[in-house]
Amino acid sequence: MDVLEMWKTVKRADLLQMYYYLRLTRTLEDRITALYRQGRIVGGVYTGNGMEAIAVGYASALERDDIIAPFHRDMGAFLTTCRSQPGSRWRSGCVASPAWS
């Protein structure tokens, strides 16, 4: 299956949900950066600006029993997989995600 055929199988609602998490990730990281520049966050800030689609994309493709270990630049994966739904859980630094639907 080529990429164009694969995109035809993705539901519009799923695409909109992924776009929501892309925007949420960018907004959150921009805010964190602003707070850091104001001196309100101590230490270093490492964002994934420009790479949001990678984190949100792989996290969106997870199945119910998949487990990931996102890095510090994978805020989109954290937000996508831990969206306050039953079944989302943190375990030993890893994230387990329910399927989208």
N, C-alpha and C positions, 0 to 999 in steps of 0.2 A: 504494500500500500504506500503510495507516495504522499508527500506532505499535504498537497491540496486535497486529496481524498480523505485524509485523516481529519483535517480541519472541518470538513463537511459533516463529520460525525459528532462534533462537539456541539452541545446544546447552547442556544443563545443565553439561557439563564446561567450556565456555567461560565461562559465568556464574560458576562456582566459581573459575576461574582469574582472572577480573577481580576478584572479591571478594578473593582472596588479595592481589593487587597493590594494591587499595584499602587493605587493612589494613597491608600492608608499608610503603606510602608514609606513612600516618599515623604508624605506629610509628617509622619512621626520622626523620621530621620532628620528632616530639615529642622524640626523643632528642637531635637536633641542637639544638633549642631549649633543652633542659635543660643541655647542655654550654655553650651560649652564655651562659646565665644564671649558670653557675658560673665564667665567665671563662676557660673552656678553649678557646673559639673566639674568635679576634680578628676584628674587622670586623663586618659586618652579617649577619644571618640573615633570609632572606625565605622564608617557607613558603607552601605552598598549602593550608593547613588549611581544610577546608570545600569545596575545589575539586578533591579527588582524583579524583572521578568524571569530570571533564572530561578531565584528562590521560590517565588509564587508558583511558577510553572511546575517545578518538580514536586513541590508540596501538594499541588492540586491533583497530581496524578497518583497520589498514594492510595493504597487500598486500606481497608479497615485494620489489618494486622501488620501493616508495614511500620517499620521503626526507622527514624532518621536521627542524626546527630548534627544539627546545624551549627555552623561556625558563627563568629561574631558579625560577619557581614551578611548573614542570612535572616535578617529581621522579617522579611516577607514569609519565610517558612515558619517562623515562630507564630506570626499573626494568623497565617492561614490554617495551621494545624491546631492551634489552641484558641478556637473561636467560641469558647464557652458552650459547647454542645456536649450532651451526655456521651461518654465514650472517649473524649479527649483526656489525656492524662500525661503527666510528666513522670519519667522514671529514670533515675540514675543519669540525669543530664540528657537523656534522649526523649524524643517526642514520638508518641504513637498517635496516629490520626484516624478518625473515622472516614469512610468514603464520603464523597460530596453528597450523595443522595441517600 
